[in-house]
Amino acid sequence: MGKPSLILAALAADALPGIRFVQIQAVEDENPDIATNLLTTDDNRLVLVKAPKSSLAATSLGTEVRALRLLKNVSLPFRVNSYIGETSPSAIFKALVFEYIPGNAISIRTLRLEDPLIGNLGQSIARIHTIPLNLVADAGLPDYDPQDIARAKLQEFDRIADTGKVSPQLLERWQNALLDVNLFRFQPTVVHGNLSDEKILTDGLSVSGINDWSSLAIDDPAKDLGFLFSGRIEIANAILLAYEGTIRTDRNIRQRATLYAELAFGQYLLYALESGDEGEIQEAVQYLDGLAQELKDGLLPSLSPSDFTSNQPEVVTPISQAASFTAPVTVITENIEVIDLSDNENQ
């Protein structure tokens, strides 16, 4: 069997006949079941080629394609990569080709309160949450109500508790929150579903692009805010303030975002135990022990719901009037393997 990168290049040529590729760069995908390469065309365009290694990975890529087709009809103030094509039925493997958006990933931990990116990030997340619900529903993407979400989180909580590696006090905090029906009274919105520093690109002043839309769904808007609350609370609060200045939401979104941020450490523990990586298991336990100590020291914010008020999300500035960001940002993902195809052809 040939080198994986050359195989993906051949699949890209099958998906995009007539396009000549001159360089391949292996890129690590967060999903280990998806082989990903960044290819450069002879006219210096960049495309991502993704090949699923399992049926679940193929389903994930299919969902992302549906999401990207939907987003072509939505005006957003940042770039979204587009789906370009896929291999023919006669290809030996299935692969899909996407536009590549270059840019610097944001770093929430290094932001300062005076950085203009803080306000723009909150507004950008709010813009996602104003995408019309019917567009997502009509595309056949997941649609969860608050009861579904609370039930799924409780099931996840049970799995975390069963590991025996989380302090009883921390488990009690999470259980009390998950069983409080008032905390889960909110209006679902369209969400990205998997936001993190790595998915959000910036030019330094504003959000220039957002990647990985395979989890686009109708869900809890707090799901897109959870990653903010795993860092410095004053930065998370500032971003949330900008978010709330753009869209109306329930008063308990901060508590749920905090809860999701804490549960993410438990999710990491489950992942580490499943993979059997002792180093990752120890790291996850250390995170959870640190969180338990913060709880003991009274440093964690309350998860108790505020007086309940819920409104249908309302956009202050209509999304149709939001300016699209198109300026490119020059940066290339760290090279793992680079192959010059022109040299290969001459051999």
C-alpha positions in Angstrom: 0.0 0.0 0.0 1.3 3.5 -0.9 2.0 6.3 1.4 -1.2 7.6 3.0 -0.5 11.2 1.9 0.0 10.2 -1.7 -3.2 8.1 -1.6 -5.2 11.1 -0.3 -3.6 13.2 -3.1 -4.9 10.6 -5.6 -8.3 10.8 -4.1 -8.3 14.5 -4.3 -7.4 14.3 -8.0 -10.4 11.9 -8.4 -12.7 14.3 -6.6 -11.4 17.4 -8.5 -10.5 16.3 -12.0 -8.4 18.8 -13.9 -6.9 20.3 -10.7 -3.1 19.8 -10.3 -1.7 19.5 -6.8 1.9 20.3 -6.1 2.3 19.8 -2.3 0.8 17.7 0.4 0.9 18.5 4.1 -0.5 16.0 6.7 -2.7 17.7 9.3 -3.8 16.1 12.6 -7.6 15.9 12.9 -9.1 15.8 16.4 -11.1 12.8 15.2 -8.5 10.0 14.9 -10.8 8.1 12.5 -10.5 10.9 9.8 -7.3 11.1 7.8 -6.7 14.7 6.8 -4.3 16.3 4.4 -3.8 19.9 3.3 -3.1 20.1 -0.5 -1.8 23.1 -2.5 -2.8 23.5 -6.1 -0.6 24.8 -8.8 -2.3 28.1 -8.5 -1.6 28.3 -4.8 -5.1 27.5 -3.5 -5.4 25.3 -0.4 -7.9 22.5 0.1 -8.5 19.9 2.8 -9.0 16.3 1.9 -10.7 14.2 4.5 -11.0 10.4 4.3 -13.1 8.5 7.0 -11.7 5.4 8.5 -14.9 4.2 10.1 -18.7 4.4 9.5 -19.0 6.9 12.4 -16.4 9.1 10.9 -18.2 8.9 7.5 -21.5 10.0 9.2 -19.7 12.9 10.9 -18.3 14.1 7.5 -21.8 13.7 5.9 -23.3 15.9 8.7 -20.6 18.5 8.1 -21.4 18.6 4.4 -25.1 19.2 5.1 -24.2 21.9 7.6 -21.9 23.7 5.2 -24.5 23.6 2.4 -27.0 25.2 4.8 -24.5 27.9 5.9 -24.0 29.0 2.2 -27.4 30.6 2.5 -26.6 32.4 5.8 -24.7 35.7 6.1 -22.2 35.5 8.9 -19.6 38.1 9.9 -16.7 35.5 9.5 -15.7 33.0 6.9 -17.0 29.4 6.9 -15.2 26.8 4.8 -17.2 25.3 2.0 -17.6 21.8 0.7 -16.0 21.4 -2.7 -16.6 17.8 -3.8 -16.0 14.1 -3.2 -14.5 11.1 -4.9 -16.4 9.2 -7.6 -18.1 5.9 -6.8 -15.3 4.1 -8.6 -12.6 5.4 -6.2 -10.9 2.8 -4.0 -11.7 5.0 -0.9 -14.2 7.7 -0.1 -12.8 11.2 0.5 -14.3 14.6 0.7 -12.7 17.9 -0.3 -13.2 21.2 1.6 -12.0 24.7 1.3 -9.2 25.5 3.7 -9.4 28.7 5.7 -6.0 29.8 7.0 -5.7 31.8 10.2 -4.4 32.0 13.7 -6.5 30.1 16.3 -7.6 32.2 19.2 -6.2 31.7 22.7 -8.8 32.5 25.4 -6.2 32.2 28.1 -4.0 35.0 26.7 -6.8 37.5 26.0 -6.8 40.8 28.0 -10.0 42.6 29.0 -9.1 45.5 26.7 -8.7 43.3 23.6 -11.3 44.1 20.9 -11.5 40.4 20.1 -13.4 39.9 23.3 -16.5 41.9 22.2 -16.3 40.5 18.6 -16.1 36.9 19.8 -19.2 37.3 21.9 -21.1 38.9 19.0 -19.9 36.2 16.6 -21.2 33.4 18.8 -24.5 35.3 19.1 -24.7 35.5 15.3 -24.6 31.7 15.1 -27.4 31.5 17.6 -29.6 33.7 15.4 -29.5 31.3 12.4 -33.2 30.5 11.7 -34.2 27.2 13.4 -36.1 26.0 10.3 -33.0 25.9 8.2 -31.3 23.4 10.5 -34.5 21.4 11.0 -35.2 21.2 7.3 -31.6 20.0 6.7 -32.3 17.0 8.9 -29.7 18.1 11.5 -30.2 17.2 15.2 -32.9 19.0 17.2 -32.7 18.7 21.0 -35.2 20.1 23.5 -34.2 21.0 27.1 -35.4 17.7 28.4 -33.3 15.8 25.9 -30.3 17.8 26.9 -30.7 17.4 30.6 -31.3 13.7 30.2 -28.2 13.2 28.1 -26.1 15.1 30.6 -27.4 13.0 33.5 -26.4 9.8 31.6 -23.0 11.3 31.1 -22.8 12.2 34.8 -23.6 8.6 35.7 -20.7 7.4 33.6 -18.4 9.9 35.2 -19.5 9.0 38.7 -19.0 5.3 38.0 -15.3 5.8 37.4 -14.8 6.4 41.1 -12.2 9.0 40.4 -14.2 12.2 41.1 -14.7 13.6 44.6 -18.1 13.1 46.2 -18.5 16.9 46.7 -17.9 17.7 43.1 -20.4 14.9 42.0 -23.0 16.3 44.4 -22.5 19.8 42.9 -23.1 18.5 39.4 -26.0 16.2 40.3 -27.8 19.0 42.1 -27.5 21.2 39.1 -28.5 18.5 36.6 -31.6 17.7 38.6 -32.8 21.3 38.9 -35.5 21.7 36.3 -35.3 25.5 36.5 -31.7 25.5 35.3 -32.9 23.7 32.1 -35.7 26.1 31.1 -34.5 27.9 28.0 -35.2 28.4 24.4 -32.9 26.2 22.2 -31.1 27.9 19.4 -28.9 26.9 16.5 -25.4 26.1 17.9 -22.0 25.3 16.4 -21.9 22.5 19.0 -18.2 22.0 19.3 -16.5 25.4 19.8 -13.0 25.6 21.1 -10.0 27.8 20.7 -8.7 25.6 17.8 -12.0 26.0 15.8 -12.0 29.9 15.9 -9.6 31.9 13.7 -8.7 35.5 14.2 -6.8 38.3 12.5 -6.0 39.7 16.0 -8.9 42.1 16.1 -11.9 40.0 15.2 -13.1 36.5 14.4 -12.0 35.8 10.8 -13.3 32.3 10.5 -14.8 29.3 12.2 -14.2 25.7 11.3 -15.6 22.2 11.9 -19.4 22.4 11.6 -20.1 18.7 12.0 -22.0 19.3 15.3 -24.3 22.0 14.0 -27.7 21.4 15.7 -30.6 23.0 17.5 -29.4 22.8 21.1 -28.6 24.7 24.3 -26.9 28.0 23.5 -24.8 27.5 26.6 -23.1 24.6 24.9 -21.2 27.1 22.7 -20.1 29.1 25.7 -18.8 26.3 27.9 -15.3 26.4 26.6 -15.0 30.0 27.7 -15.6 29.1 31.3 -12.7 26.6 31.5 -10.3 29.5 31.7 -10.2 32.9 33.4 -13.6 33.8 34.7 -13.3 37.6 34.1 -12.5 37.0 30.4 -15.5 34.6 30.1 -17.8 37.1 31.7 -16.6 39.9 29.4 -17.3 37.7 26.3 -20.7 36.7 27.7 -21.5 40.3 28.3 -20.9 41.1 24.6 -22.9 38.0 23.7 -25.9 39.2 25.8 -25.6 42.6 24.3 -26.4 41.1 20.9 -29.0 38.5 21.7 -31.6 38.0 24.5 -31.4 34.8 26.4 -32.4 33.2 29.7 -30.7 34.3 33.0 -29.2 30.9 33.7 -27.0 30.6 30.6 -23.9 31.4 32.6 -24.6 28.7 35.1 -25.2 26.1 32.4 -22.1 27.2 30.6 -20.1 26.8 33.8 -21.6 23.4 34.4 -20.7 22.2 30.9 -17.1 23.5 31.3 -16.7 21.5 34.5 -18.3 18.4 33.0 -15.8 18.6 30.2 -13.1 17.5 32.6 -15.2 14.5 33.3 -15.6 13.8 29.6 -11.9 14.0 29.2 -11.5 11.4 32.0 -14.0 9.0 30.2 -12.0 9.5 27.0 -8.7 8.8 28.7 -10.1 5.7 30.4 -11.5 4.4 27.1 -8.2 4.9 25.3 -6.2 3.4 28.2 -3.6 6.1 28.1 -2.2 6.3 31.7 -0.7 9.7 31.1 -4.0 11.1 30.0 -5.8 9.4 32.9 -3.5 11.0 35.4 -3.9 14.3 33.7 -7.7 14.1 33.8 -7.7 13.1 37.5 -5.4 16.1 38.3 -7.8 18.5 36.5 -10.7 17.1 38.5 -8.8 17.1 41.8 -7.9 20.7 41.2 -11.5 21.5 40.5 -12.5 19.8 43.7 -10.0 21.8 45.6 -11.4 25.0 44.1 -14.9 23.9 45.3 -13.6 23.2 48.8 -11.9 26.7 48.9 -15.2 28.4 47.8 -13.7 29.6 44.5 -16.3 28.0 42.1 -19.3 30.1 41.1 -22.8 28.9 42.1 -24.7 26.7 39.7 -28.1 27.5 41.3 -30.5 29.1 38.9 -31.5 32.7 39.0 -35.1 33.8 39.0 -36.4 32.3 35.8 -36.9 34.6 32.8 -36.9 33.2 29.2 -37.3 34.9 25.9 -37.2 33.8 22.4 -33.7 34.9 21.1 -33.9 38.3 19.6 -31.2 39.9 17.4 -30.3 43.5 18.0 -28.6 43.7 14.6 -30.3 41.5 12.0 -28.0 38.8 10.8 -28.8 39.6 7.2 -27.1 43.0 7.8 -23.9 41.6 9.2 -20.9 42.2 7.1 -19.0 39.2 5.8 -15.3 38.9 6.6 -13.2 38.0 3.6 -9.7 39.2 4.3 -7.2 36.3 4.3 -4.8 35.6 7.2 -1.4 34.2 6.4 -0.5 31.2 8.5 0.0 27.5 7.8 -0.7 24.7 10.2 2.4 23.1 11.6 3.9 20.6 9.1 3.8 16.9 10.0 4.7 15.6 6.6 5.3 17.6 3.4 5.7 15.9 0.0 6.4 17.8 -3.1 4.4 16.1 -5.8 6.3 17.7 -8.7 9.5 16.0 -7.5 7.5 12.7 -7.2 6.4 13.0 -10.8 9.9 13.4 -12.0 11.1 10.2 -10.4 
